[in-house]
Amino acid sequence: MKNIINLNIITGPTATGKSELAIECAKRMNGEIVSADSMQIYRGMDIGTAKQKDFPVPHHMIDLVSPLDEYSVALYKAQATEVIVDISDRGKTPILAGGTGLYINSLIYNTGYQTKKDGEISMRLNNYANDVGIIKLYEKLQSVDPVSASKINPNDKRRIIRALEIYEITGEPMRRDQCQPSDIFSPKIVVLNMDRNVLYDRIERRVDKMLKDGLLNEVNGLAGRCGKQAEQGIGYKELFAYLNKECTLDEAINKIKKNSRNYAKRQLTWFRRYPDALWLDAEMNKEQKILKTVYYFSGR
């Protein structure tokens, strides 16, 4: 039987400095970073995902696929697990860093994402949503799996369909596949947070910087080269709408900021489910923050 691998995780809402903290901790812990960001897997989507390119420590699980490709949580789980096991086998310290809660959960719990897709069921559910509206589809999920429904945005058709698909295939709510801890990884989780008003200000300034750095040009270059999944990324879908003359540029920018704030709120709600996580003020003195994180990860 293989030893359980210690998995150090740095997460938190967008714009809290997860990547910077992960890099500093990796330097001090002989570590390598594994991304847990659902948009950084796409090549060519750099500015809008705050993707770093000049890495002082090794990074994994970024620039994996074309924006035209679909990518699943199950695939992430399989690929990231292989990467983390390899890092550990080489005597290095794996540090998972990112804000996609589904990706984190796929690694720290024995999830049901291995349930094979059923194209006939998903097509039927998709047609149902097109016929009667996504709200009716969401209400269908609420009736059979209210806990999963409470964790899914009512407008996220893909995830609603997947949850209903799992229910129809297994006869059980999706959450029942997610309650057991991983038998591969032993996680320690640090969540970065800050005052809500300060966080929102940082998010807005971050969006302004992305636009100054050329986000609109990046999105324009991706026009016609993005699949449905990739084009839904915050910062991309709003500017695609502008390029398609569905709104003004100012309206698109305001939507990016609003959607980013709403996403940060959903992330915080998600991370509060981790009862043993260490919450740190993202505005804490840099050195103190690094020391607290390294000490927490090392004190097993």
C-alpha positions as CSV (number, residue, x, y, z in Angstrom):
1,M,0.0,0.0,0.0
2,K,1.4,3.4,-1.0
3,N,2.0,6.1,1.6
4,I,-0.5,9.0,1.7
5,I,1.0,12.1,0.0
6,N,0.9,15.4,1.9
7,L,-0.7,17.9,-0.4
8,N,-0.3,21.6,0.5
9,I,-3.0,23.8,-0.9
10,I,-3.1,27.6,-1.3
11,T,-6.4,29.0,-2.4
12,G,-8.8,31.9,-1.9
13,P,-10.9,34.2,-4.0
14,T,-9.5,35.9,-7.1
15,A,-6.9,38.7,-6.7
16,T,-5.7,37.7,-3.2
17,G,-2.2,36.8,-4.2
18,K,-2.3,33.0,-4.2
19,S,0.3,32.6,-6.9
20,E,2.8,34.9,-5.2
21,L,2.5,33.1,-1.9
22,A,2.8,29.7,-3.5
23,I,6.0,30.7,-5.3
24,E,7.6,31.9,-2.1
25,C,6.6,28.8,-0.2
26,A,7.8,26.6,-3.0
27,K,11.2,28.3,-2.8
28,R,11.5,27.5,0.9
29,M,10.1,24.0,0.8
30,N,11.9,22.6,-2.2
31,G,8.5,22.6,-3.9
32,E,6.8,22.6,-7.3
33,I,3.5,24.3,-8.0
34,V,0.4,22.5,-9.5
35,S,-2.2,24.9,-10.8
36,A,-5.9,24.5,-9.7
37,D,-7.3,27.1,-12.2
38,S,-9.8,26.0,-14.7
39,M,-8.9,28.7,-17.2
40,Q,-5.1,28.5,-17.1
41,I,-5.2,25.1,-18.7
42,Y,-5.9,26.9,-22.0
43,R,-3.1,28.0,-24.3
44,G,-3.2,31.6,-25.5
45,M,-5.5,32.7,-22.6
46,D,-2.9,34.5,-20.6
47,I,-3.8,38.1,-19.7
48,G,-7.4,37.3,-18.7
49,T,-6.3,34.4,-16.5
50,A,-3.4,36.3,-14.8
51,K,-1.1,33.5,-16.0
52,Q,2.5,33.9,-15.1
53,K,5.1,32.9,-17.7
54,D,8.5,33.6,-16.1
55,F,8.5,30.9,-13.3
56,P,11.2,30.9,-10.6
57,V,9.9,27.4,-9.6
58,P,8.4,24.6,-11.7
59,H,4.7,25.0,-12.5
60,H,2.4,22.2,-13.8
61,M,-1.2,21.9,-15.2
62,I,-1.1,25.1,-17.3
63,D,-1.2,25.6,-21.1
64,L,-2.5,22.0,-21.5
65,V,-5.1,22.3,-24.3
66,S,-6.3,24.5,-27.1
67,P,-9.2,26.9,-26.3
68,L,-11.2,24.9,-28.8
69,D,-11.0,21.8,-26.7
70,E,-13.4,20.7,-24.0
71,Y,-11.8,19.8,-20.6
72,S,-13.4,18.0,-17.7
73,V,-12.9,17.8,-13.9
74,A,-12.3,14.1,-14.3
75,L,-9.5,14.7,-16.7
76,Y,-8.0,17.3,-14.4
77,K,-8.2,14.9,-11.5
78,A,-6.4,12.1,-13.5
79,Q,-3.7,14.4,-14.9
80,A,-3.0,16.4,-11.7
81,T,-2.9,13.2,-9.6
82,E,-0.2,11.9,-11.9
83,V,1.8,15.1,-11.7
84,I,1.5,15.4,-7.9
85,V,2.6,11.7,-7.4
86,D,5.6,12.3,-9.7
87,I,6.6,15.5,-7.7
88,S,6.4,13.6,-4.5
89,D,8.3,10.6,-5.9
90,R,11.2,12.9,-6.9
91,G,11.5,14.1,-3.3
92,K,9.9,17.5,-4.0
93,T,7.0,19.2,-2.2
94,P,3.8,19.5,-4.2
95,I,1.9,22.8,-3.7
96,L,-1.5,23.1,-5.2
97,A,-2.4,26.7,-6.0
98,G,-5.6,28.2,-7.5
99,G,-9.2,29.1,-6.9
100,T,-11.2,26.5,-8.8
101,G,-13.0,24.7,-6.0
102,L,-14.1,21.8,-8.2
103,Y,-10.5,21.1,-9.1
104,I,-9.4,21.1,-5.5
105,N,-12.3,18.9,-4.4
106,S,-11.5,16.4,-7.1
107,L,-8.2,15.8,-5.5
108,I,-9.0,15.9,-1.8
109,Y,-12.2,13.8,-2.0
110,N,-13.0,10.5,-3.7
111,T,-15.4,12.2,-6.1
112,G,-17.9,10.8,-8.5
113,Y,-16.3,12.5,-11.5
114,Q,-15.3,9.1,-12.8
115,T,-18.9,8.4,-13.6
116,K,-18.9,7.9,-17.4
117,K,-20.8,10.4,-19.4
118,D,-24.0,9.3,-21.2
119,G,-24.4,11.3,-24.4
120,E,-28.1,10.3,-24.7
121,I,-29.0,11.6,-21.2
122,S,-27.0,14.8,-21.6
123,M,-28.5,15.5,-25.0
124,R,-32.0,14.9,-23.6
125,L,-31.4,17.3,-20.7
126,N,-29.9,19.9,-23.0
127,N,-32.9,19.7,-25.3
128,Y,-35.1,20.0,-22.2
129,A,-33.3,23.2,-21.1
130,N,-33.6,24.6,-24.6
131,D,-37.3,23.9,-24.7
132,V,-38.5,25.1,-21.3
133,G,-35.6,27.2,-20.1
134,I,-32.6,26.6,-17.8
135,I,-34.5,27.7,-14.7
136,K,-36.8,24.7,-15.2
137,L,-33.7,22.4,-15.5
138,Y,-32.3,23.9,-12.3
139,E,-35.6,23.3,-10.5
140,K,-35.4,19.7,-11.7
141,L,-32.0,19.3,-10.0
142,Q,-33.3,21.0,-6.8
143,S,-36.1,18.4,-6.6
144,V,-33.7,15.4,-6.7
145,D,-30.5,16.8,-5.3
146,P,-31.0,20.1,-3.4
147,V,-27.6,20.0,-1.8
148,S,-25.7,19.9,-5.2
149,A,-28.2,22.5,-6.6
150,S,-27.3,24.9,-3.8
151,K,-23.6,24.7,-4.9
152,I,-24.3,25.3,-8.6
153,N,-25.0,28.6,-10.2
154,P,-28.6,28.5,-11.6
155,N,-27.2,29.6,-15.0
156,D,-24.5,27.0,-15.2
157,K,-26.2,24.7,-17.6
158,R,-23.2,22.4,-18.1
159,R,-22.8,21.6,-14.4
160,I,-26.6,21.3,-13.8
161,I,-26.8,18.7,-16.7
162,R,-23.8,16.8,-15.3
163,A,-25.3,16.6,-11.8
164,L,-28.6,15.4,-13.2
165,E,-26.8,13.0,-15.5
166,I,-24.9,11.4,-12.5
167,Y,-28.2,11.2,-10.6
168,E,-29.9,9.4,-13.5
169,I,-26.9,7.0,-14.0
170,T,-26.2,6.2,-10.4
171,G,-29.7,6.8,-8.8
172,E,-27.9,8.8,-6.1
173,P,-27.2,12.5,-5.6
174,M,-23.8,13.6,-6.8
175,R,-22.7,14.7,-3.3
176,R,-22.7,11.1,-2.0
177,D,-19.8,10.4,-4.3
178,Q,-17.9,13.4,-2.7
179,C,-18.0,12.8,1.0
180,Q,-15.1,10.4,1.5
181,P,-11.6,11.8,1.9
182,S,-9.0,10.9,-0.7
183,D,-7.0,7.7,-0.1
184,I,-4.1,9.3,-2.0
185,F,-3.7,12.8,-0.6
186,S,-3.7,14.3,2.9
187,P,-4.5,17.9,2.4
188,K,-3.5,21.0,4.3
189,I,-5.4,24.1,3.1
190,V,-4.5,27.8,3.4
191,V,-7.2,30.2,2.4
192,L,-6.3,33.8,1.7
193,N,-8.9,36.4,2.3
194,M,-9.3,40.1,3.0
195,D,-11.8,42.8,3.8
196,R,-14.6,42.6,1.3
197,N,-14.3,46.2,0.2
198,V,-10.6,46.0,-0.2
199,L,-11.0,42.8,-2.2
200,Y,-13.5,44.4,-4.5
201,D,-11.2,47.3,-5.1
202,R,-8.3,45.0,-5.9
203,I,-10.5,43.1,-8.3
204,E,-11.4,46.3,-10.1
205,R,-7.8,47.5,-10.3
206,R,-6.8,44.1,-11.6
207,V,-9.3,44.2,-14.4
208,D,-8.1,47.7,-15.3
209,K,-4.5,46.4,-15.4
210,M,-5.5,43.4,-17.6
211,L,-7.1,45.8,-20.1
212,K,-4.1,48.1,-20.0
213,D,-1.9,45.0,-20.7
214,G,-3.8,44.1,-23.8
215,L,-6.7,41.9,-22.8
216,L,-9.0,43.2,-25.6
217,N,-6.3,42.4,-28.2
218,E,-5.9,38.9,-26.7
219,V,-9.7,38.3,-26.8
220,N,-9.9,39.6,-30.4
221,G,-7.1,37.2,-31.4
222,L,-9.1,34.3,-30.0
223,A,-12.3,35.2,-31.9
224,G,-13.3,32.0,-33.8
225,R,-10.7,30.0,-32.0
226,C,-12.6,29.3,-28.7
227,G,-14.9,26.5,-27.8
228,K,-18.0,27.0,-25.7
229,Q,-16.2,26.1,-22.5
230,A,-13.2,28.4,-22.9
231,E,-15.2,31.4,-24.1
232,Q,-17.2,31.5,-20.9
233,G,-14.2,32.6,-18.9
234,I,-14.7,35.9,-17.0
235,G,-13.1,38.6,-19.0
236,Y,-13.5,36.7,-22.2
237,K,-17.3,36.2,-22.5
238,E,-17.9,39.9,-21.8
239,L,-15.4,41.1,-24.4
240,F,-16.6,38.6,-27.0
241,A,-20.1,40.2,-26.4
242,Y,-18.5,43.6,-27.1
243,L,-16.8,42.4,-30.3
244,N,-20.1,40.9,-31.4
245,K,-21.6,44.4,-30.9
246,E,-23.9,43.1,-28.2
247,C,-22.8,45.9,-25.8
248,T,-20.5,48.9,-25.5
249,L,-16.9,48.5,-24.3
250,D,-17.7,50.3,-21.0
251,E,-20.7,48.0,-20.5
252,A,-18.4,45.0,-21.1
253,I,-15.8,46.3,-18.6
254,N,-18.4,46.9,-16.0
255,K,-19.7,43.4,-16.5
256,I,-16.2,41.9,-16.1
257,K,-15.8,43.7,-12.8
258,K,-19.3,42.7,-11.6
259,N,-18.9,39.1,-12.6
260,S,-15.4,38.9,-11.0
261,R,-16.9,40.2,-7.7
262,N,-19.7,37.7,-7.8
263,Y,-17.2,34.9,-8.6
264,A,-15.1,36.0,-5.5
265,K,-18.3,35.7,-3.3
266,R,-19.0,32.2,-4.6
267,Q,-15.4,31.2,-4.0
268,L,-15.5,32.3,-0.4
269,T,-18.7,30.4,0.1
270,W,-17.1,27.3,-1.3
271,F,-13.9,27.6,0.7
272,R,-15.8,27.9,4.0
273,R,-16.7,24.2,3.5
274,Y,-13.1,23.3,4.5
275,P,-13.4,23.1,8.3
276,D,-9.7,22.5,9.0
277,A,-8.4,25.2,6.7
278,L,-6.1,28.0,7.9
279,W,-7.5,31.4,6.9
280,L,-4.9,34.1,6.5
281,D,-5.3,37.8,5.9
282,A,-4.0,38.4,2.4
283,E,-2.8,41.9,3.4
284,M,-0.6,40.5,6.2
285,N,3.1,41.3,6.1
286,K,4.6,39.3,3.3
287,E,7.3,37.6,5.3
288,Q,4.9,36.8,8.2
289,K,2.4,35.3,5.7
290,I,5.0,33.1,4.2
291,L,6.3,31.9,7.5
292,K,2.8,31.1,8.8
293,T,2.0,29.1,5.7
294,V,5.3,27.2,5.6
295,Y,5.0,26.4,9.4
296,Y,1.4,25.2,8.9
297,F,2.3,23.0,6.0
298,S,5.3,21.6,7.8
299,G,3.6,20.9,11.1
300,R,1.9,17.6,10.3
